[in-house]
Amino acid sequence: MHDEPNDHLVRAGAFSVEEREAVYRAIRTRRDVRDQFLPDPLPEDLIARLLDAAHSAPSVGFMQPWNFLLVRDAARREAVWRAFARANEEAAALFDGEQRETYMRLKLEGIRKAPLGICVTCDPTRGGPVVLGRTHNPRMDSYSTVCAVQNLWLAARAEGVGVGWSIFIRTMCCAAFRPMWK
Ligand SMILES: Cc1cc2nc3c(=O)[nH]c(=O)nc-3n(C[C@H](O)[C@H](O)[C@H](O)COP(=O)(O)O)c2cc1C
């Protein structure tokens, strides 16, 4: 192996002190928001910035397996909430007595309260059967999608927008919703 000359590269300089502090502040103060959503609709240009941040995430073999589906329709959002409620009941049934009561008191979603729902999916077929780096660890597509969600979450924090992540939906339910999202 021989080293190529690096003369053509531009050095990746550090951010200014203020810029660095802003990045670390977004990381430190990001929270999972479940209840305190305002009903105000999000401006389209702000949504575009959040999605742009998500799409800038790293991905295995650059396969970018994610989809971000904006769910605005009230009936669809209600259907998503019902799917959550079913999965949540199943989860609660795993506990008894006091533990179940404690579980039932947890607030685990803000699906109906937030002004915008985003359904994040991961397409394992994107990029074809062979994707660089994924061959020996197929779960790397999910990892990549999670990186995209985290990017969106941090960008939202910087924009002053609350984001909550709700995973309490069976894959089977998601499959049932899929025709509605076409
Ligand atoms: C993969 C993943 C799935 C999550 N699913 C849920 C969920 O279904 N419901 C929920 O209320 N929070 C969910 N969370 C948020 C965590 O509960 C939350 O991040 C954790 O309690 C730490 O709180 P913080 O994000 O405010 O620091 C999820 C987080 C991750 C990373």
PDBQT file of the ligand as one rigid body, heavy atoms in Angstrom, charges set to zero:
ROOT
HETATM    1  C1  LIG A 201     -34.995   2.719  19.659  1.00  0.00    +0.000 C 
HETATM    2  C2  LIG A 201     -35.781   3.553  20.638  1.00  0.00    +0.000 A 
HETATM    3  C3  LIG A 201     -37.122   3.267  20.858  1.00  0.00    +0.000 A 
HETATM    4  C4  LIG A 201     -37.873   4.016  21.755  1.00  0.00    +0.000 A 
HETATM    5  N1  LIG A 201     -39.195   3.751  21.916  1.00  0.00    +0.000 NA
HETATM    6  C5  LIG A 201     -39.926   4.488  22.784  1.00  0.00    +0.000 A 
HETATM    7  C6  LIG A 201     -41.336   4.257  22.949  1.00  0.00    +0.000 A 
HETATM    8  O1  LIG A 201     -41.921   3.391  22.308  1.00  0.00    +0.000 OA
HETATM    9  N2  LIG A 201     -42.018   5.026  23.805  1.00  0.00    +0.000 N 
HETATM   10  C7  LIG A 201     -41.406   6.006  24.519  1.00  0.00    +0.000 A 
HETATM   11  O2  LIG A 201     -42.078   6.692  25.289  1.00  0.00    +0.000 OA
HETATM   12  N3  LIG A 201     -40.076   6.252  24.391  1.00  0.00    +0.000 NA
HETATM   13  C8  LIG A 201     -39.336   5.522  23.533  1.00  0.00    +0.000 A 
HETATM   14  N4  LIG A 201     -37.995   5.794  23.362  1.00  0.00    +0.000 N 
HETATM   15  C9  LIG A 201     -37.385   6.904  24.114  1.00  0.00    +0.000 C 
HETATM   16  C10 LIG A 201     -36.670   6.443  25.364  1.00  0.00    +0.000 C 
HETATM   17  O3  LIG A 201     -37.611   6.031  26.335  1.00  0.00    +0.000 OA
HETATM   18  C11 LIG A 201     -35.847   7.614  25.874  1.00  0.00    +0.000 C 
HETATM   19  O4  LIG A 201     -34.908   7.971  24.886  1.00  0.00    +0.000 OA
HETATM   20  C12 LIG A 201     -35.110   7.290  27.167  1.00  0.00    +0.000 C 
HETATM   21  O5  LIG A 201     -36.035   7.121  28.230  1.00  0.00    +0.000 OA
HETATM   22  C13 LIG A 201     -34.116   8.386  27.573  1.00  0.00    +0.000 C 
HETATM   23  O6  LIG A 201     -34.759   9.649  27.657  1.00  0.00    +0.000 OA
HETATM   24  P1  LIG A 201     -34.280  10.889  26.782  1.00  0.00    +0.000 P 
HETATM   25  O7  LIG A 201     -34.407  10.492  25.322  1.00  0.00    +0.000 OA
HETATM   26  O8  LIG A 201     -35.222  11.992  27.111  1.00  0.00    +0.000 OA
HETATM   27  O9  LIG A 201     -32.861  11.171  27.128  1.00  0.00    +0.000 OA
HETATM   28  C14 LIG A 201     -37.253   5.075  22.470  1.00  0.00    +0.000 A 
HETATM   29  C15 LIG A 201     -35.892   5.346  22.257  1.00  0.00    +0.000 A 
HETATM   30  C16 LIG A 201     -35.156   4.618  21.329  1.00  0.00    +0.000 A 
HETATM   31  C17 LIG A 201     -33.710   4.964  21.093  1.00  0.00    +0.000 C 
ENDROOT
TORSDOF 0
